[in-house]
């Protein structure tokens, strides 16, 4: 049954190692050889009073040399001179079942954070040795455990035995990377679950400067990669932003032009309306000229008013009744009529009249042509 209360360990270092391993699996062998300087391992196996050196690479196990532990004339450099592939290969001291023992323990899961300390306190319960007599290492096992329990394996060897082996190996000019047990060999390519029987004082000291340079170069490559990805996006963003600002400015100008165009259209409409109104009726000068032509010398006007297409005239004439016919003969005047009864002046004996006539639109004007 799925336990939702279990703690999830996020080990990013382990994840990146797994990712590197998977990528390395996809590479062709020739490229792997070019990228990987360390190909294989040299294993030193003690057997009685002898040290057996073998070369391990993939499935290949090649015997190199067998030495007496008391021999002090041999140096590892002689092997490097004969075989260049061994120069950068790590060396491992691997103990046999006669030199080390192993034991599987079941511990409370609370001991996971301080496994070495817990085992140190309880070592004399699990083994016939005390903690000050041995070198030991603890390795977590991926086995399925009961709830609240975890399985671990302890591998130990006596200090006297390992110190003696280390001195013999060191006399050969070799500094082993780690010491493990042949019943539980380490995987050199997967360092996450490796253990080391060597005490801290005897382990190889890793130089910090190469690591710093290595991590610095990786960081620089990541920064360059991010720059290659981000810079085009940034430049595109800047271009789009400039275009957006320019479009906003042009939009404001377009709105101003549109307002000005609306004002101009309004002025044009008003002007056309005035022109239309002006052209709708003849000019006053034309009306006066026409009246002067139509009215005879026996008639004169004392009053004339033009408004809303209607012309009203007043005056005296010998025969006022004939004026209606005269005005109707003109194309400029229509619907001529007396506005009031005709009367006779008692002194001049002339007929007084008041006539209203509609003024027709002048033919041939600009509005007609349109």
Secondary structure by P-SEA (a helix, b strand, c coil): cccccbbbbbcaaaaaaaaaaaaaaaccaaaaaaaccccbbbbbbbcccbbbbbbbcccbbbbccccccccccccaaaaaaaccccccbbbbbccccccbbbbbbbbcccccccaaaaaaaacccccccccccccbbbbbbcccccccbbbbbbbbbbaaaaaaaaaaaaaacccccccccccccccccccccccccccccccccccaaaaaaaaaaaaaaaaaaaaaacaaaaaaaaaaaaaaaaaaaaaaaaaaaaaaaaaaaaaaaaaaaaaaaaaccccaaaaaaaaaaaccccccccbbbbcccbbbbbbccccccaaaaaaaaccccccccccbbbbbbcccccccbbbbbbbccccccccccc
